[in-house]
Amino acid sequence: MTKLHSTIAQLGKFRALSLQPPPPSDRGRLSDMEEFGSNPGGLRARYYIPKNLGGSDQRGKAPLVVVLHGCTQNADAYDHGAGWSQLADELGFALLFPEQRRANNPNCCFNWFVPGDAVRDSGEPLSIRQMIAAMVAAHPIDEARIYVTGLSAGGAMASIMLATYPELFAGGAIIAGLPYGAAATVPEAFARMRGEGYPDDDALGALVRSATDHEGPWPTLSVWQGNADHTVDASNAERIIAQWQAVHGRDASDVETRIVDGARQRLWREPDGRVAIEAYEVVGMGHGTPLAVSGPSACGIASPYMLDAGISSTRHIAAFWGLGEKAAAMPMAVEAGEESNPVAHEPALIPFPMRKSVFPSRQARGHMNVGTIIEDALRRAGIMR
């Protein structure tokens, strides 16, 4: 019964997502890509090209950043919140925003838990790959500087893209997401979101290595997580890190720890000193993309699941990829086994109240048909078609 209660609680969180206000309509920043291939995943393609595309690059070539929104969002809403096109105007890179259609998923989640949408050259990953190819064909894109990032379900799809097309991406960034191969069924999806049922870390790394015949080099990775996230448990960030440590061959204990804009940052380096993996823990933050909406590093607008946390993940991710300037960091010492809580102030949070009762009471129904309740909730949450 414990697992059943956990599943029902998780369904309640998905139902709460569907009760959020609808995402903003088109704001005029993004354009539609009309033709980009067979599109087996049935996705919509949006993109943004700044006037100074290529910036100061002597060859006139520009990086491309692929941005994957979370559930209940669309491309415009995520761009408006995270400020990616604002930063593209500053730095001169191109943007691609794959967008889920409600016909594919009622809650506009990328279908990361569906086997056909989690493998190379199939479903949604192939649609995104075709969009990237179309961007490269139409614009002066530097194919050595293509990156992917995403939030939540978009973060899980970013994991899939990095694992199934590792030769395509120089780097990735996963925000409140899940590792590659996390789930192949709905019950597994709920369990992994709770941080339950994972194989050991070496097996997680093997999932990435077996996804293609690629032998390296591997994309670098930036992982972001709020430690008060009750939608995607914070332990999922550790599983993502462990998965890519296994891929990169990095020792988990060989870590540098610093404070950056009030968040704890950990770094794992390659033998030549380059950072292979970085991870940010934002203390007190719930489920969403961390933003700085005021001050000199301001980028984006706070809204549901776009959280004013005093640190701009957008700017820091771009800097990690070499697209912008890196912020100053303060080294910190962390004792082995110590509970780390280095932040002197909690970031501002946006509350997301959940309805007290998602399901009818036993008395109101006369009896509880568990199967019917779960199936009904799954459809409303966009997990079951």
C-alpha positions as CSV (number, residue, x, y, z in Angstrom):
1,M,0.0,0.0,0.0
2,T,2.9,2.3,0.6
3,K,3.8,2.4,-3.1
4,L,0.1,2.9,-4.0
5,H,-0.1,5.9,-1.6
6,S,3.1,7.3,-3.2
7,T,1.7,6.9,-6.7
8,I,-1.5,8.6,-5.8
9,A,0.4,11.4,-4.1
10,Q,2.5,11.8,-7.3
11,L,-0.6,11.8,-9.4
12,G,-1.9,14.7,-7.3
13,K,1.2,16.7,-8.1
14,F,0.6,16.1,-11.8
15,R,-3.0,17.1,-11.4
16,A,-1.9,20.3,-9.7
17,L,0.2,21.0,-12.8
18,S,-2.9,20.9,-15.0
19,L,-4.6,23.4,-12.7
20,Q,-1.9,26.1,-13.3
21,P,-2.9,29.0,-15.6
22,P,-2.3,28.4,-19.2
23,P,1.1,29.4,-20.6
24,P,1.3,32.8,-22.3
25,S,0.4,33.0,-26.0
26,D,2.9,33.9,-28.7
27,R,5.0,36.9,-27.6
28,G,6.5,37.6,-31.0
29,R,10.1,36.5,-30.1
30,L,10.0,33.0,-31.7
31,S,9.4,31.9,-35.3
32,D,7.9,28.7,-36.6
33,M,9.9,26.2,-38.6
34,E,7.5,24.9,-41.2
35,E,9.5,22.0,-42.7
36,F,12.2,20.0,-41.0
37,G,11.7,16.3,-41.9
38,S,9.4,13.4,-41.3
39,N,8.8,14.5,-37.7
40,P,7.9,11.1,-36.3
41,G,7.4,12.6,-32.8
42,G,4.8,15.1,-34.1
43,L,6.5,18.0,-32.4
44,R,6.3,21.7,-33.3
45,A,9.6,23.6,-34.0
46,R,10.2,27.2,-32.9
47,Y,13.4,29.1,-33.2
48,Y,15.1,32.4,-32.6
49,I,17.9,34.1,-34.6
50,P,19.4,37.3,-33.1
51,K,20.4,40.2,-35.4
52,N,24.0,39.7,-34.4
53,L,24.1,36.0,-35.1
54,G,27.7,34.8,-34.7
55,G,28.7,37.8,-32.6
56,S,32.5,38.3,-32.7
57,D,33.3,34.9,-34.3
58,Q,35.7,35.6,-37.1
59,R,34.2,32.8,-39.2
60,G,30.6,34.2,-38.7
61,K,29.6,30.8,-37.2
62,A,27.2,30.8,-34.3
63,P,26.5,28.3,-31.5
64,L,23.1,26.7,-31.3
65,V,21.2,26.1,-28.1
66,V,18.3,23.6,-28.0
67,V,15.9,24.4,-25.2
68,L,13.2,21.9,-24.0
69,H,10.3,23.2,-21.9
70,G,8.7,21.5,-19.0
71,C,5.1,20.2,-18.5
72,T,2.3,22.6,-18.9
73,Q,4.7,25.1,-20.7
74,N,5.3,25.9,-24.3
75,A,8.3,27.3,-26.1
76,D,7.3,31.0,-25.7
77,A,6.5,30.6,-22.0
78,Y,9.8,28.9,-21.3
79,D,11.8,31.5,-23.3
80,H,9.9,34.4,-21.7
81,G,10.7,32.9,-18.2
82,A,14.3,31.7,-18.6
83,G,15.4,34.6,-20.9
84,W,17.2,32.6,-23.5
85,S,16.4,34.9,-26.4
86,Q,17.4,37.9,-24.2
87,L,20.8,36.3,-23.7
88,A,21.0,35.3,-27.4
89,D,20.6,39.0,-28.3
90,E,23.6,39.7,-26.0
91,L,25.9,36.9,-27.1
92,G,24.9,36.2,-30.7
93,F,23.9,32.5,-30.6
94,A,20.9,30.8,-32.3
95,L,18.1,29.1,-30.4
96,L,15.9,26.1,-31.2
97,F,12.8,25.4,-29.1
98,P,11.2,22.0,-29.8
99,E,7.6,22.2,-28.5
100,Q,5.3,19.4,-27.5
101,R,1.8,19.3,-28.9
102,R,-1.3,18.7,-26.7
103,A,-2.4,16.0,-29.1
104,N,0.8,14.0,-28.1
105,N,0.5,14.6,-24.4
106,P,-2.4,16.4,-22.8
107,N,-0.1,18.1,-20.3
108,C,2.4,19.1,-23.0
109,C,5.1,16.9,-21.4
110,F,7.8,15.4,-23.6
111,N,7.2,11.6,-23.5
112,W,10.5,10.6,-21.8
113,F,8.9,7.5,-20.3
114,V,7.7,6.1,-23.6
115,P,10.2,3.6,-25.0
116,G,9.7,4.7,-28.6
117,D,10.4,8.3,-27.6
118,A,13.6,7.4,-25.7
119,V,15.9,5.8,-28.4
120,R,18.0,7.0,-31.3
121,D,16.3,7.6,-34.7
122,S,12.8,7.2,-33.3
123,G,9.9,9.3,-32.1
124,E,10.5,12.6,-30.4
125,P,14.4,12.4,-30.3
126,L,14.4,11.9,-34.1
127,S,12.1,14.9,-34.6
128,I,14.5,17.1,-32.5
129,R,17.5,15.7,-34.5
130,Q,15.7,16.7,-37.7
131,M,15.0,20.2,-36.4
132,I,18.7,20.6,-35.6
133,A,19.7,19.5,-39.1
134,A,17.3,22.0,-40.5
135,M,18.8,24.8,-38.4
136,V,22.3,23.9,-39.5
137,A,21.2,23.8,-43.2
138,A,19.4,27.2,-43.0
139,H,21.8,29.2,-40.8
140,P,25.6,29.6,-40.2
141,I,25.7,27.2,-37.2
142,D,29.0,26.0,-35.8
143,E,28.3,22.2,-35.6
144,A,31.0,21.9,-33.0
145,R,29.0,24.1,-30.6
146,I,25.6,22.6,-30.4
147,Y,24.1,22.3,-26.9
148,V,20.8,21.1,-25.3
149,T,19.1,22.1,-22.0
150,G,15.7,21.3,-20.5
151,L,13.5,21.5,-17.4
152,S,11.8,18.6,-15.7
153,A,10.3,16.5,-18.5
154,G,12.4,18.6,-20.9
155,G,15.4,17.8,-18.7
156,A,14.6,14.1,-19.0
157,M,14.4,14.5,-22.8
158,A,17.7,16.4,-22.7
159,S,19.2,13.4,-21.0
160,I,17.8,11.3,-23.9
161,M,19.2,13.5,-26.5
162,L,22.7,13.6,-24.9
163,A,22.7,9.8,-24.6
164,T,21.2,8.9,-28.1
165,Y,23.1,11.6,-30.1
166,P,26.3,12.2,-28.1
167,E,28.3,13.0,-31.3
168,L,25.9,15.9,-32.0
169,F,26.3,17.9,-28.7
170,A,29.3,19.6,-27.2
171,G,27.4,20.0,-23.9
172,G,24.1,19.7,-22.1
173,A,22.3,21.1,-19.0
174,I,19.6,19.3,-17.1
175,I,17.4,21.2,-14.6
176,A,15.2,19.1,-12.2
177,G,15.4,16.3,-14.7
178,L,16.1,12.5,-14.7
179,P,18.9,10.3,-16.0
180,Y,18.8,8.5,-19.3
181,G,17.0,5.2,-19.3
182,A,15.2,6.1,-16.0
183,A,11.8,4.6,-16.9
184,A,10.0,2.6,-19.6
185,T,6.6,2.4,-18.0
186,V,4.3,4.8,-16.1
187,P,4.8,3.1,-12.7
188,E,8.6,3.3,-13.2
189,A,8.3,7.0,-14.1
190,F,6.6,7.8,-10.8
191,A,9.1,5.7,-8.9
192,R,12.1,7.4,-10.4
193,M,10.6,10.8,-9.8
194,R,10.5,9.8,-6.2
195,G,14.1,8.7,-6.5
196,E,13.2,5.0,-6.1
197,G,14.3,1.8,-8.0
198,Y,17.4,2.9,-9.7
199,P,20.1,0.4,-10.7
200,D,23.7,1.0,-9.4
201,D,25.7,3.9,-10.8
202,D,27.8,1.8,-13.1
203,A,24.7,0.3,-14.7
204,L,23.4,3.9,-15.2
205,G,26.6,4.7,-17.1
206,A,26.3,1.6,-19.1
207,L,22.9,2.7,-20.3
208,V,24.4,5.7,-22.0
209,R,27.3,3.8,-23.5
210,S,24.9,1.2,-24.9
211,A,22.6,3.8,-26.4
212,T,24.9,4.2,-29.5
213,D,28.2,2.9,-30.8
214,H,29.8,6.3,-29.9
215,E,33.2,6.0,-28.1
216,G,33.8,9.6,-27.2
217,P,34.5,12.4,-26.7
218,W,31.4,12.9,-24.6
219,P,29.3,16.0,-24.0
220,T,30.1,18.1,-20.9
221,L,27.2,18.4,-18.5
222,S,25.7,21.0,-16.1
223,V,23.1,19.7,-13.6
224,W,20.8,21.9,-11.6
225,Q,18.5,21.0,-8.7
226,G,16.6,22.6,-5.8
227,N,16.9,20.6,-2.6
228,A,13.3,21.4,-1.7
229,D,11.9,19.9,-4.9
230,H,8.9,17.7,-4.1
231,T,8.0,16.9,-7.8
232,V,11.3,15.4,-8.9
233,D,13.2,14.3,-5.9
234,A,16.6,15.9,-5.5
235,S,18.3,12.5,-5.4
236,N,17.6,12.3,-9.2
237,A,20.3,15.0,-9.7
238,E,22.8,12.6,-8.0
239,R,21.8,9.8,-10.3
240,I,22.4,12.0,-13.3
241,I,25.8,13.1,-12.0
242,A,26.7,9.4,-11.3
243,Q,25.6,8.3,-14.8
244,W,27.9,10.8,-16.5
245,Q,30.7,10.3,-14.0
246,A,30.7,6.7,-15.2
247,V,30.6,7.8,-18.8
248,H,33.5,10.3,-18.4
249,G,35.4,8.0,-16.1
250,R,35.5,10.6,-13.3
251,D,36.0,9.7,-9.7
252,A,33.1,10.9,-7.6
253,S,35.4,11.8,-4.7
254,D,37.6,13.9,-6.9
255,V,35.4,17.0,-6.6
256,E,35.9,20.7,-6.1
257,T,33.1,22.5,-4.1
258,R,32.5,26.3,-4.3
259,I,29.8,28.8,-3.7
260,V,28.5,30.7,-6.7
261,D,25.8,33.3,-6.3
262,G,24.7,31.7,-3.1
263,A,24.3,28.1,-4.5
264,R,26.6,25.2,-3.9
265,Q,28.6,24.2,-7.1
266,R,30.5,21.0,-7.5
267,L,33.0,20.4,-10.3
268,W,34.6,17.2,-11.7
269,R,37.5,17.8,-14.1
270,E,39.1,15.9,-17.0
271,P,42.8,15.1,-16.5
272,D,43.7,18.2,-18.6
273,G,41.8,20.4,-16.2
274,R,38.7,21.0,-18.3
275,V,35.4,20.6,-16.4
276,A,33.5,17.6,-17.5
277,I,30.6,17.9,-15.1
278,E,29.3,20.7,-12.9
279,A,26.4,20.5,-10.5
280,Y,24.4,23.3,-8.7
281,E,22.3,22.7,-5.6
282,V,20.0,25.7,-4.9
283,V,19.0,25.5,-1.2
284,G,15.4,26.0,-0.4
285,M,14.3,26.0,-4.0
286,G,11.4,23.8,-5.2
287,H,10.6,22.5,-8.7
288,G,11.6,24.8,-11.5
289,T,14.3,26.8,-13.3
290,P,16.4,29.1,-11.1
291,L,16.5,32.7,-12.2
292,A,17.9,36.0,-11.2
293,V,15.3,38.6,-12.1
294,S,17.0,41.7,-10.7
295,G,20.5,43.1,-10.4
296,P,23.3,43.0,-13.0
297,S,22.8,39.4,-13.9
298,A,19.1,39.6,-14.3
299,C,17.7,37.4,-17.1
300,G,14.1,36.2,-17.5
301,I,10.8,36.7,-15.6
302,A,9.5,34.8,-12.6
303,S,6.4,32.7,-13.3
304,P,5.1,29.3,-12.4
305,Y,8.1,26.9,-12.3
306,M,10.4,29.8,-13.3
307,L,11.8,30.7,-9.8
308,D,13.5,33.8,-8.6
309,A,16.3,32.1,-6.7
310,G,18.9,34.8,-6.9
311,I,21.0,32.9,-9.5
312,S,20.5,32.8,-13.3
313,S,20.8,29.2,-14.5
314,T,20.5,30.6,-18.0
315,R,23.6,32.8,-17.7
316,H,25.6,30.2,-15.8
317,I,24.8,27.4,-18.2
318,A,25.8,29.6,-21.2
319,A,29.1,30.5,-19.4
320,F,29.8,26.8,-18.7
321,W,29.5,26.2,-22.4
322,G,31.9,29.1,-23.2
323,L,29.1,31.4,-24.5
324,G,29.5,34.1,-21.8
325,E,31.5,35.2,-18.9
326,K,31.8,33.0,-15.8
327,A,30.9,34.4,-12.4
328,A,33.3,34.6,-9.6
329,A,33.2,31.7,-7.1
330,M,34.1,31.4,-3.5
331,P,35.8,28.1,-2.5
332,M,34.4,26.2,0.4
333,A,35.5,23.2,2.5
334,V,33.1,20.4,3.0
335,E,33.9,17.8,5.6
336,A,33.2,14.2,4.7
337,G,29.7,13.2,5.8
338,E,28.8,16.8,6.7
339,E,25.3,18.0,6.0
340,S,26.1,21.0,3.8
341,N,23.9,24.1,4.0
342,P,26.2,26.8,2.8
343,V,23.7,29.4,1.8
344,A,23.2,32.2,4.2
345,H,19.8,33.2,2.8
346,E,17.0,31.2,1.2
347,P,16.1,32.1,-2.3
348,A,12.8,33.6,-2.9
349,L,10.2,30.9,-3.7
350,I,7.0,31.0,-5.7
351,P,4.3,28.9,-3.9
352,F,2.4,26.5,-6.0
353,P,-0.6,25.4,-3.8
354,M,-2.0,22.0,-4.5
355,R,-5.7,21.3,-4.1
356,K,-6.3,19.5,-0.8
357,S,-8.3,16.8,-2.3
358,V,-7.6,15.6,-5.8
359,F,-9.6,12.4,-5.5
360,P,-13.2,12.0,-4.3
361,S,-13.4,10.7,-0.8
362,R,-14.4,7.1,0.0
363,Q,-17.6,8.4,1.5
364,A,-18.6,10.5,-1.5
365,R,-18.0,7.6,-3.9
366,G,-19.4,4.9,-1.7
367,H,-16.3,2.8,-2.4
368,M,-12.9,3.4,-3.8
369,N,-12.1,1.9,-7.3
370,V,-8.4,2.4,-7.2
371,G,-7.7,1.3,-10.8
372,T,-10.3,3.8,-12.2
373,I,-9.0,6.6,-10.0
374,I,-5.4,6.1,-11.2
375,E,-6.3,5.7,-14.9
376,D,-8.5,8.8,-14.8
377,A,-5.8,10.8,-13.0
378,L,-3.1,9.6,-15.5
379,R,-5.1,10.8,-18.4
380,R,-5.6,14.2,-16.8
381,A,-1.9,14.4,-16.0
382,G,-0.9,13.6,-19.5
383,I,0.9,10.3,-18.6
384,M,-1.7,8.0,-20.2
385,R,-3.1,8.6,-23.6
